[in-house]
Amino acid sequence: MKEENYIALLKQGKNAWNEVRQNDYSERANFNDTSFDDFNFEGYNLNNCHFYKVSLQNCNFNKTDICWSSFLHCNLANSTIINPDRRTYSEETSFQGVNLRWTAFGNCDLQNVNLKGALFESVHLHDCNLNGANISFSRIHGLSAWGNIVDESTIQTDLIVTPFKEPTITVDNFEIAQFLYLIITNKKLRSVIDTLSTKVVLILGCFSSENKEILDKIKHRLNYKNYVPVVFDFDKPNSRNLTETVSTIAHLSKFVIADLTNPRSAPHELASINPLLKSVPIIPIIKEGQVPYSMVYDLNNISELLTYRDDNINELVEQIISQADSK
């Protein structure tokens, strides 16, 4: 059926639409570059419909089934997509608002949309504006959410991350929910996180030609001691993103080694991450004969400065591990 015929059928009302579509779900209904602002979709079965660059502002999607549908570059601002009469559902789905299963929302304006109690299982939600939206009390098991915009007015309370017939676990942030469920269900991931906090060692330093050989030796010795060294080379231009990356890795590490030999970016990075590191020891090292920069001892949680020579790296690593353990 052509798009203009689908539009005409929609406007005939939900009974006419549902009667035709109930035997015609295999054919996708496409709507492109059109407007349905203020339209009342209540009770419509919109399975397998594709909306592209469609304006759907101030619409009523209550009791609407839109699973297997997609909304790309659509504006749904101020629309309502809930089911206020939950008594019509069985006990198993008594939480449920609109059925969004297998629906995709891409680059959509969902500002102030009311999605309270929706079923978000296996939904793709990417690069959407959710400022002021209400997705509270929704079941979001299987939700894939990336790059979405939220603000303090976005309501995300009591989101259910577990599937049906499993103990209910709720969180108040849908992006954290994805990560939390991975931790709960994936034993390998839990093992990885445990490994990160007990084995990872962040090595900060300037990897100029004269320093690189020494720091590589430290890295290999830590590997031998069953640690997982992460080397951050500051021979590259410094940027805000680099600082944030260093901070993230530092928080996941058992301890941090900071080589102050010929420092370039290390003082800046240490000053950036140090105030937030309450339980991660920082072990400063320096080549014998050099003097550390003057403000290094103003840092919190800093250990005694260790000196090294080219021929005592194994001994140095033992001292580093001993200081870290004592901290």
Buried (B, 14 or more C-beta within 10 A) or exposed (E): EEEEEBEEBBEEEBEEBBEBBEEEEEEEBBBEEBEBBEBBBBBBBBBBBBBBBBBBBBBBBBBBBBBBBBBBBBBBBBBBBBBEEEEEEEEEEEBBBBBBBBBBBBBBBBBBBBBBBBBBBBBBBBBBBBBBBBBBBBBBBBBEBEEBBBEEEBBBBBBBBBEEEEEEBBBEBBBEBBEBBBEBEEEEEEEEBEEBEEBBBBBBBBBEEEBBEBBBBBBEBBEEBEBBBBBBBBEEEEEEEBBEEBBEBBBBBBBBBBBBBBBBBBBBBBBBBBEEBEEBBBBBBBBEEEEBEEEBEEBEBBBEBBBBEEEEBEEBBEBBBEBBEEB
